[in-house]
Amino acid sequence: MPAKEKYGAQPPIELLRQWMDNGGWYDLADKTWKYLCDIIFITAMLPPTGGRNGVTLRYMRYFNLLYVEPFEAESLNRIFSNLLEWYYLN
């Protein structure tokens, strides 16, 4: 992630957030609104540790957070054995 500025903003992230808020950007060169549509954002990130910076909550509000704890071998064995048993009985 980009380094944070003095007040905690990250300019590239703020540009993406502005698009998510307003659907585009105002072009200063020809004084027109640039509307962007049919864009899907898929993101992935790790916790902010070491050299990684966190993302602002103003930007995070646009995404769903999904976390899955890794399964132990015993749990996976039980899940898939039940699925196979159900499959063969039906």
TAMO-V813484 format. One record per pair of residues at least 24 apart in sequence whose ideal C-beta (glycine too) atoms are under 10 Angstrom apart, sorted by the first residue. I is the first residue (numbers start at 1). J is the second residue. D is the distance in Angstrom with one decimal. If there is no record, write none. Layout:
i = [I	I]
j = [J	J]
d = [D	D]
This chain:
i = [1	1	1	1	1	1	1	2	3	3	4	4	4	8	8	8	9	9	10	10	10	10	10	13	13	13	13	13	13	14	14	14	16	16	16	16	16	17	17	17	17	17	17	17	20	20	20	20	20	21	21]
j = [45	48	51	52	53	54	55	53	51	53	53	54	56	53	54	56	56	58	53	54	55	56	59	53	55	56	58	59	60	56	58	59	41	43	55	59	62	55	56	58	59	60	61	62	58	59	61	62	63	58	62]
d = [8.0	7.8	9.4	6.2	4.2	7.5	6.4	7.2	10.0	6.6	5.9	8.6	8.7	9.9	9.7	7.0	7.5	9.4	7.1	9.4	7.5	6.9	8.2	9.5	6.3	6.6	8.8	5.3	9.9	8.3	8.5	7.9	7.7	9.8	10.0	6.9	8.9	9.7	7.8	6.1	4.8	9.7	9.1	7.5	9.8	7.9	9.1	5.0	9.6	9.2	8.9]
